Structures are given as C-alpha cells and as structure tokens.
Amino acid sequence: MKRFVEGADRGQGALFPECLDDWIGEDNPIRVIDVFVDELNLHTLGFGGVDPKATGRPSYHSSCLLKLYIYGYLNRVQSSRRLEREAGRNVEVMWLTRRLAPDHKTIADFRKNNGLAIRQVCVRFVALCRTMGLLTQASVAIDGSKFKAVNNRDENFTRAKMERRMAQIEESVARYLQQLDSADRQEPSEALKIKAGRLKEKIAKLKGEMQRLEALETQMLDAPDQQISLTDPDARSMATSGRGSGVVGYNVQTAVDTTHHLIVTHEVTNVGADRSQLANMAKQAKATLETESLDVVADRGYFNSAEILACAQAGVTVTLPKPMTSGAKSEGRFGKQDFRYDAEQDVYICPAGERLIYRFTREENGLNLRRYWTSACGACAIKPQCTPSVQRRVTRWEHEHLLEAVQRRLDADPGKMRVRRETVEHPFGTIKARMGATHFLMKTKPRVATEMALHVLAYNLTRVLNIMGVRPLMAAIQG
C-alpha cells in the first residue's frame, strides 16, 4: 500500500545536537562571512563600538552587527526589523552572532552611523580578490543604472512638472467654478446645496495646494539643478531606457572585471546622464587594480571628447561607439565619416576628391576646434548629396586623433560591445533582483552609498564563492 512521507509528532521529544556548530555544514557560506569579518581590523576601518567603555550598558561588538548585515544582504534580508526576527529564529544567524539578538534600532543605527567604514569593507574585499589573483586582467566594462530612491515621483518637482501640475490645478478650479455657476442658476434644493458645498471644499483644497506649490517653486528655482525631492533630498528625477518612463533615484556607476565579472569599483551619483562619468570611473578602477594601463569598454552614452582625452592622459585605453547625432545621414547626405583626413598635409578629402584646407581655430565649450572647407563646392556635381549650404565645412577637434583611434579599435574588434553587455549588465540585474521592487531603503546620498556598498559586497562575495568554493576562500582569507 502506498503511503505519504510522514512528519514527526510535534509533541514528541527530540534530541537535538548538543553543539550549535553541528547545525552548520563545513561548506556553508556563513563560515566565510565569519572568517572574513574576524580578519578585518575594524578599528582601523573606522568602526565605532570596537573598544568597550568602562561605564554604562554593555554594547554589541561591531563585528557581530557587520556579520549580521553581510548575511542579510547575501540572503535578500536588508530590513533591520527583518534581521531582528532572523536573529531569533534562524539557526545560521544564531551561529553567526553567537546567539546574540540585537533589536532593530541597534541594527539600523549601526548601518547609519558606520557608513564610511562599511564602504571600506567593500573596498577591502576587492583588494582581497586582487591578492587572490582574480583581478589579474586590466580590463573592465563601465556602465550605469538607475535605482529607485525612497521618494515617490509625486514628491519630486522639476520645472516642467511644476508647470504641468499648476496648469492642472488651474484647469480643475475653473471647471469647479463653472459647475458652481451652473448650480446657482438652478432652482434651490437640498441636493444642490450639498453639491455646492462639496465644490467649494474642493476649490479651497486646490487653492491650498496651489499655495504649497508656489512655495515649493521658490525652493526649486533656488536649487542648482532646479529640482527638489521632498522625501529624499538627494534623489533626482532621471530618464530610463523605457520610452516616456523615468525614476526618482540615483545613477549607480560600476566598473566590472571582464574575466570574472567582479565589481572592481562603484559610485552612487545623482546625475542622470553618463557622459561625465567615464574618466572618473576608469581612474578609480585603474587605482583599485594597481595597474599602469587599463582597457575600458563602455556604451555610446559615455562618448565625450573631454572624458576620452582625460582617459588617454591617465593611461586608459577606451573602446566605445560614437553616437550619430548628425542628421546628414538620415537625410541621405554624406556624413563626416565620408571625408578622409590627411594628417601629413592637414587637409580633408571630400567624396568628390576636393581638398578641404584648414581655415581657422575657435573655442567652443572649452574645446579648440579647427575648421576646414573648400571654395569648389559651388561647381561640384554631387553637392546636393553633401550640403544644402553654400559650402561644406568640416570641424576637427585638436585631439581628434584620439576619437579616431577609438573608432579604429571598435572597427577592429566589434565583439567588444557584446563583451560589455554580457559583463556589466549581469551585476545590475542580480543586485536589483536581490533588492526587490523597492530598491534602496535609506535616504540621502551618503547613506544610499553605504547600502549600495553592502549590495556590491554581497554580489562580489557570491561571485567568488561560485568561482572558488567555501573552503579555498576561507583558506585564502586566513592565509
């Protein structure tokens, strides 16, 4: 006769292991957390509560709370209240904290008060990866991704949002006033009286909202970027890849190793565009890897002449596509790429074979631009395919050879764009899946940076565990 697997009687006495350590297997990842934190010099990293005070109530050691947070972020438990519950019911956490069960306020205050030190722990683990030989290739992919902040979109105001919201209120007030006028022209009744009272309440509420928006508008116009967020003052409205979509949050930049997909360095910014981030992230990655040269691959959103120049001066070789911003190609005309530059004679050769010679140099947006043209355009047979103007003028930056070198590298190895996508998109997807729909839990940029450091540490720790295994990693940490 077939039977189901039967569970034990809940009232039956049981003989549990005498030692808590017996519940934790030798290949359990929490043993790595325990060893890693114990090997850190928490006082040097800047943690508070490392040395106990002579008076007052005994405090929890920082190592206990740090282990608890690393475990939490490794297992998708970021909330201090949820960590408090785990400390009282989770055997792994009991082992890790030696059965200490701090309250949620203590747990939350540790993360809030030790932000810089927690970020240094993330840096130390990357340094450990380098010493273990996991970051030997001086090649990274750089990308940014938008993360939601603790700030509703309705609590963020830009100039466009403010104008749109005020226009909606004015339209609603006008509509309600029209309904009041219509009610006044009808025969008086109790129903009309109630309706008129409701309309007056709505109008008064909208006028109060208008006064609030006018006060907020003054604050918004005084802000450097003419934008304010009421819940998280550092969060900013940013466009995302989805058409017509956006998010109020932060733009997190990462440099990811192309071999093992480890996050070499990261930074939390509240600037929505990536154009000004390339050199900063590349220099940080180069310093972290302690290498003389570095290969960087990024997407077209990072293409910026000044940033590429800064990378070249820092010994960083960049590969990225150039965005096609000119409308010439879409209109069926020749683009700048159809003009060949002769470096020896300092001239451009147009598709018709004419020589565009250097005329003058002018400065635009801090860049020295050289202008080239020829006087033969008027008699050219293919001029309609080139320009609707009197003559076709070509502009060349004084460091244009750097941009041409970038394009040559991309043409020689177009597969690098696939490598970039496979390298840098994976960490963002993994981290956001662990975060859940709410993304960040903390407010203001420094605290969000602390939270992101814990996510990056958990991601890197997971990657190294998958690459090496628990016991080899523990041996490397203790060695």
Secondary structure, DSSP 8 states (H G I E B T S, - for coil): ---------TTS-----SSGGGGS-TT-THHHHHHHHHTS-HHHHT-SSSS--SSSS----HHHHHHHHHHHHHTT---HHHHHHHHHH-HHHHHHHTT----HHHHHHHHHH-HHHHHHHHHHHHHHHHHTTS--S-EEEEEEEEEE-S--GGGEEEHHHHHHHHHHHHHHHHHHHHHHHHHHTS---HHHHHHHHHHHHHHHHHHHHHHHHHHHHHHHHHSTTSEEESSSTT-EEEE-SSTT-EEEEEEEEEEEETTT--EEEEEEE--S-STT-HHHHHHHHHHHHT-S-EEEE--GGG--HHHHHHHHHTTEEEE-------STTTTT---GGGSEEETTTTEEE-TTS-EEEEEEEEEETTEEEEEEE-S-GGG-TTGGGT-SSSS--EEEETTHHHHHHHHHHHHH-TTHHHHHHHHHHHHHHHHHHHH-TT---S-SHHHHHHHHHHHHHHHHHHHHHHHH-HHHHHHHHH-
